[in-house]
């Protein structure tokens, strides 16, 4: 195994090989697997030989970085999981509005009466609109009935006019022959009666 690593020009050291070092190597695809196996063996040997009291400065820095990262993560989680309300910012962006920040409990508590009035006005507006639509439908129905009544009155008045014409009455008298009435040939004359 060491012969293969020597042929490829890879040296095994106590520090892990970084990705940049493996990327610089021309045969990185072939060298990565044996190098990682050798690295694991070297790390196991170091763990067995080292004491707990002796640590290198690099390991101390890594531990400090890990500790700071853990503290940062804990602080972020605590900030996100707070139960009290965060102070409301004065400027609202589209992201905050779409994200729901505008519906915070403090904002709702401050404007509860305004919200109640808006809801009441919306209910009144909707009910008024429906009642107006109902009245408009009723008005249309009554207008149609009125037009029908006008047409019926017009047709009945035309029938009455036709039946009361003089020529029509004469025709009826001639066809029935049950009446002795007939039209006079002489014009009517006026009889003057004195008032004495």
VMD Tcl script that draws the C-alpha trace (Angstrom):
set ca {
  {0.00 0.00 0.00}
  {2.85 2.42 0.76}
  {4.37 1.58 -2.60}
  {1.19 2.72 -4.34}
  {1.19 5.97 -2.36}
  {4.86 6.63 -3.07}
  {4.32 6.09 -6.78}
  {1.61 8.73 -6.81}
  {3.65 11.23 -4.85}
  {1.36 11.37 -1.82}
  {2.91 11.76 1.58}
  {1.12 10.63 4.70}
  {1.37 13.11 7.53}
  {-0.22 13.45 10.91}
  {-2.52 16.24 9.72}
  {-5.53 15.45 7.56}
  {-5.33 16.15 3.85}
  {-7.58 19.02 2.80}
  {-9.67 19.15 -0.33}
  {-7.39 21.82 -1.81}
  {-4.39 19.52 -1.46}
  {-6.21 16.64 -3.12}
  {-7.47 18.93 -5.91}
  {-3.90 20.01 -6.73}
  {-2.87 16.42 -7.26}
  {-3.15 15.26 -10.88}
  {-4.39 11.80 -9.96}
  {-6.88 12.96 -7.33}
  {-9.56 10.37 -8.17}
  {-7.10 7.50 -7.78}
  {-5.25 8.92 -4.79}
  {-8.19 9.96 -2.61}
  {-9.29 6.53 -1.47}
  {-5.88 5.11 -0.42}
  {-4.95 8.44 1.17}
  {-8.13 8.48 3.25}
  {-7.52 4.90 4.39}
  {-3.96 5.79 5.36}
  {-5.19 8.91 7.13}
  {-7.64 6.87 9.22}
  {-4.86 4.48 10.24}
  {-2.55 7.37 11.21}
  {-5.29 9.08 13.22}
  {-6.04 5.87 15.10}
  {-2.35 5.49 15.97}
  {-2.18 9.08 17.18}
  {-5.21 8.60 19.38}
  {-3.64 5.55 20.95}
  {-0.23 7.17 21.53}
  {-1.24 10.65 22.67}
  {-2.04 11.56 26.23}
  {-5.05 13.61 27.16}
  {-2.82 16.26 28.71}
  {-0.90 17.01 25.53}
  {-2.91 18.85 22.91}
  {-1.63 20.81 19.99}
  {-2.52 24.46 19.43}
  {-4.38 23.53 16.23}
  {-6.68 21.18 18.14}
  {-7.30 23.85 20.78}
  {-8.29 26.36 18.08}
  {-10.63 23.83 16.51}
  {-12.25 23.14 19.87}
  {-12.66 26.87 20.49}
  {-14.21 27.32 17.04}
  {-16.59 24.43 17.70}
  {-17.52 25.94 21.08}
  {-18.19 29.37 19.55}
  {-20.27 27.79 16.78}
  {-22.30 25.88 19.36}
  {-22.83 29.05 21.40}
  {-23.92 30.95 18.29}
  {-26.35 28.19 17.34}
  {-27.76 28.04 20.87}
  {-28.20 31.83 20.92}
  {-30.00 31.76 17.56}
  {-32.31 28.96 18.71}
  {-33.08 30.77 21.97}
  {-33.85 33.97 20.06}
  {-36.21 32.11 17.73}
  {-37.93 30.20 20.56}
  {-38.65 33.18 22.82}
  {-42.17 33.32 24.13}
  {-42.32 37.07 24.74}
  {-42.92 39.45 21.88}
  {-40.12 41.14 20.06}
  {-40.35 44.91 19.60}
  {-42.24 45.96 16.50}
  {-40.14 47.64 13.84}
  {-41.43 50.93 12.47}
  {-40.81 50.16 8.81}
  {-42.80 47.45 7.08}
  {-41.47 45.82 3.97}
  {-43.32 43.53 1.61}
  {-41.41 40.59 3.03}
  {-42.57 41.40 6.58}
  {-46.18 41.84 5.48}
  {-46.24 38.58 3.50}
  {-44.36 36.83 6.30}
  {-47.11 37.67 8.78}
  {-45.15 40.07 11.00}
  {-47.91 42.62 10.57}
  {-50.30 40.31 12.45}
  {-48.37 40.36 15.69}
  {-50.41 40.25 18.88}
  {-49.33 43.74 20.01}
  {-50.50 45.31 16.75}
  {-53.83 43.50 16.99}
  {-54.33 44.54 20.60}
  {-53.62 48.19 19.79}
  {-56.07 48.26 16.87}
  {-58.81 45.87 18.02}
  {-61.59 48.51 17.93}
  {-60.60 49.63 14.45}
  {-60.73 46.02 13.27}
  {-64.16 45.52 14.91}
  {-65.53 48.67 13.24}
  {-64.17 47.60 9.85}
  {-65.78 44.16 10.23}
  {-69.13 45.72 11.22}
  {-69.04 48.10 8.24}
  {-68.22 45.20 5.92}
  {-71.18 43.20 7.26}
  {-73.50 46.22 6.82}
  {-72.17 46.83 3.31}
  {-72.68 43.21 2.26}
  {-76.18 42.98 3.76}
  {-77.16 46.33 2.17}
  {-75.93 45.11 -1.18}
  {-77.98 41.92 -0.94}
  {-81.11 43.79 0.10}
  {-80.68 46.24 -2.80}
  {-80.28 43.33 -5.21}
  {-83.45 41.76 -3.79}
  {-85.37 45.04 -4.31}
  {-84.03 45.38 -7.86}
  {-85.22 41.88 -8.70}
  {-88.65 42.71 -7.26}
  {-88.80 45.98 -9.23}
  {-87.99 44.13 -12.47}
  {-90.71 41.59 -11.75}
  {-93.30 44.33 -11.05}
  {-92.31 46.23 -14.21}
  {-92.88 43.09 -16.27}
  {-96.30 42.64 -14.66}
  {-97.13 46.30 -15.37}
  {-96.24 45.94 -19.05}
  {-98.42 42.82 -19.28}
  {-101.33 44.71 -17.66}
  {-100.88 47.64 -20.07}
  {-100.93 45.31 -23.08}
  {-104.07 43.54 -21.79}
  {-105.83 46.91 -21.18}
  {-104.85 48.13 -24.64}
  {-106.14 44.99 -26.33}
  {-109.41 45.03 -24.37}
  {-109.99 48.74 -25.17}
  {-109.39 48.09 -28.88}
  {-111.88 45.19 -28.77}
  {-114.46 47.44 -27.05}
  {-113.93 50.17 -29.62}
  {-114.43 47.68 -32.43}
  {-117.63 46.24 -30.93}
  {-119.20 49.64 -30.30}
  {-118.76 50.93 -33.83}
  {-122.01 51.79 -35.60}
  {-121.39 49.57 -38.59}
  {-120.68 46.58 -36.42}
  {-123.89 47.11 -34.43}
  {-125.93 47.38 -37.65}
  {-124.45 44.15 -38.93}
  {-125.38 42.41 -35.74}
  {-128.96 43.73 -35.93}
  {-129.34 42.57 -39.55}
  {-127.99 39.10 -38.92}
  {-130.05 38.39 -35.83}
  {-133.34 39.71 -37.15}
  {-134.76 39.77 -33.69}
  {-135.01 43.52 -33.49}
  {-137.15 46.01 -35.38}
  {-134.65 48.79 -35.01}
  {-133.08 50.15 -38.10}
  {-131.33 53.22 -39.29}
  {-133.49 56.12 -40.37}
  {-133.24 57.52 -43.86}
  {-134.24 61.02 -42.86}
  {-132.01 63.31 -40.96}
  {-133.00 64.15 -37.43}
  {-135.02 67.27 -36.87}
  {-135.17 69.55 -33.90}
  {-138.45 70.22 -32.05}
  {-138.55 73.54 -30.32}
  {-140.75 73.73 -27.26}
  {-141.46 77.12 -25.87}
  {-141.22 77.62 -22.21}
  {-144.57 79.36 -21.74}
}
mol new
graphics top color blue
foreach p $ca { graphics top sphere $p radius 0.5 }
foreach p [lrange $ca 0 end-1] q [lrange $ca 1 end] { graphics top cylinder $p $q radius 0.2 }
display resetview
